Amino acid sequence: MRQNLSRPHGFEPLAVEGTLPPDLRGTLYRTGPGVYERFNGRSVTHMFEADGVVSSVRLDGASAQGAARAVEGDGYRKETEAGRPLYTSAARWLDRAPRFYRGDIKNTGNTAMWSHQGRLFALMEAAVPIEIDPDTLATVAETNLGCIENAFSAHPHYVASRGASFGFGATFGPRMTVDVYALPDDGPARTIQSFTAPFSTFVHDFIVTDHHLVFMVCPAPMRLLRVLMQTRGMKEWFDWQPERGTEIIAIPIDDPSRITRFTTDAFWFWHVVNAWSEGSVVRAQIPRYPNLASYYDVGENMRDEDLPALYELTIDLERKTCRSELRADLTLEFPHVHPSVRGKQHRATYGVLGWAGSDGERGIARIDEHGEVVDHFTPGADHRVSEPVLVPRHRGGEEEDAYVLTLVHEATREQSYLAVLDAGALDAGPIAKAWFDQVIPETFHGAWIAS
Ligand SMILES: [Fe+2]
């Protein structure tokens, strides 16, 4: 929940309810905003500003160990030395404004976990990766991986056929520069292309297939003066200007110099479910939002007309067109597909059902190719589920041949637990639960590392 982690700790035994699957061996790492205030001072006004907390559950087929610790980036450490907040809305204007103006932005590591070349990183939107020790969750250091100019987004994508992850980072100004990176399994990371957009904005995720990298720049320009002067909170940093439309910028992986760009109708999105290339046509599924409303309170307090629906985009790079077709009229966020079908047309989509909106309870759902909810785990009003992470059970298996891991906050007990679900029988409820003895603050994205 939107509160501080109360007790940081290294790996220690968790109480297990049910029976952990013997073939589920590895470690789940998750991160999310988890330090909202320090020094008994003001709380940040937007959850994206809070320092990250990395939480982890290690499973050995029979028992579970858990750990949780704050991410201590350079900004966090400077604040520790100063004994007061220096950044974000928690700090005095005189402390935060000059730092922000110099480009000294706090790196919180509060958005996603990423495993690359045997190392573990906590990521946020507008800063370099922060390396985390996988055995202690201690913060190692911020790193540019020898290549990152300024920032690295929280959503790099791994492409198995290329043996590489692809990521990007944005540099803000009157125009926005986006640097696109290839990060191979072996060897150094490199910049493969850069492009500029006519205004700075928030680009959270992008489309990646075996052949294309496609960016969607939604019409939410940053109010630059307001941001630079630090006179308003982060909720008021962006304008929604639908008349500008959404710009599509496509980069072929084999020839990154051949950029295709054009504008389509306005929408907002956070995440890409999955995407694949069919010649010069890219197909991608996204929870598509009509506007920016989901940004203000991160999915809370949303009106029905602001809710997303699941759409399939058909992006024709020769004709320079983008067609959006409704696939499912429901609010599904933190979407995932089985790892074996990433980059290919998939059948089953997993995600958090009811992530936004006031009616109904949150649950983990699987929807089929017709957009029907065919299976769901809805634990109740006092439970709050998080992103489902899929762990494949057998190579080459069906799209339901996986475990689904989700961290659940249980309000009545004021504790969080990891739920282990069968991806093919979500409605049977957890096979096992591994209980922390405290609440783990809300997490966004996780990474599973098999052992
Ligand atoms: Fe995300």
Residues whose N, C-alpha, C, O or C-beta is under 5 A from the ligand:
A	BS01	LIG	none
